[in-house]
Amino acid sequence: MTGPMIPIWEVFIRSRNGLAHKHVGSLHAADATLALQAARDLYTRRGEGLSIWVVPSQAITASDPADKGMMFEPAASKIYRHPTFYEVPEEVGHM
Amino acid sequence: MGIGSICVAETPLLRFILRRADDALILGHRLSEWCGHAPMMEEDMALANMGLDLIGQARLLYAYAAEVEAAGRDEDAYAYLRDVRGYGNLLLLEQPNGDFARTMLRQFLYSAFIDPYWRALAGSADATLAAIAAKAEKESAYHLRHAAEWVLRLGDGTAESHVRAQTAVDELWPFTGEMFEVDASERGLIDAGVGVDPEPLRRTFHETVSRVLVQATLTTPQGGWMQKGGRNGYHSEHLGHLLSELQYMQRAFPGAIW
């Protein structure tokens, strides 16, 4: 039954307030409503989340692994882009 | 070898608790039978989750029954060592799973009743029952939503799924009357503010059921003859088979743990 007729959805969970939704996996579901319920049943059984997003996998445009060198390697030599040259005051909390 | 059944001296309160516990355990066991057999992995998990919710409710209620009876038993004794006649669950819940539509319609009809029932019982004068009901209501609210979504898709799906869903509605409908049954034993508890009168919930139940069934292009049966007996231990032939599987280990190896 989980043939090509049933679309795949990507699941994003926000574990607590203030954090971003994070990709946790994917699932099969016939439509968005059922995808949301399946996500709840598959990915929040142990109290992992406060909020769920489901996105049709087809809606995601992904980078090509073959472009890895061109896309990501130039960033490797620019250490000045890392915010490691100053200290974050404790009052700022999670960033 | 093996072990016989226990004899529970039922007071109205104990009977009330055991009936609700039996409902949860029997439906929870039925849902567990789907484990590894559901039409897709996602639904396999959903059914097992609902089954675990129900078995969790049963455990809380059996534990409270043990406290009320004060005969030195634990929750397992009620689940594993009572025979068919000792069980007071609704006949609806022991009906076999059948196809997926039948399982979902059974879940939908029960959830449409038990969700407002738990909500009402959360106001019980009995603090333990009120706490259990408040916890169970959050679970039954989700069961209702999940089952209703499937009823919509099965009823308004293909010609095949429509026929299966309508057949399930028609075959299960005669078991819905029992949900509103009140005997003298429960009447006293209702008057004392401990139990819940199901009669005012009838309207909520019918509104929920007809709203979903209409949207699912399914026909809601009107009235008709209603089967009763489960609350007093008169069960269909299916419960004995279910209990033989559920109880076999504890009957053959009393007190076995692993």
Contacts between the chains, C-beta under 8 A, distances in Angstrom:
chain1	res1	chain2	res2	distance
A	1	B	39	4.8
A	1	B	40	5.4
A	2	B	40	4.9
A	2	B	41	7.2
A	6	B	40	7.3
A	27	B	42	5.3
A	28	B	40	6.1
A	28	B	41	7.6
A	28	B	42	6.0
A	29	B	42	6.4
A	30	B	153	6.9
A	33	B	149	5.8
A	34	B	149	6.3
A	34	B	153	7.5
A	37	B	46	6.8
A	37	B	145	7.5
A	37	B	146	5.6
A	37	B	149	6.6
A	38	B	42	3.9
A	38	B	43	7.5
A	38	B	45	7.6
A	38	B	46	6.6
A	40	B	142	7.9
A	41	B	42	7.0
A	41	B	45	4.9
A	41	B	46	4.3
A	41	B	49	5.1
A	42	B	42	6.3
A	42	B	45	5.4
A	45	B	45	7.9
A	45	B	49	6.6
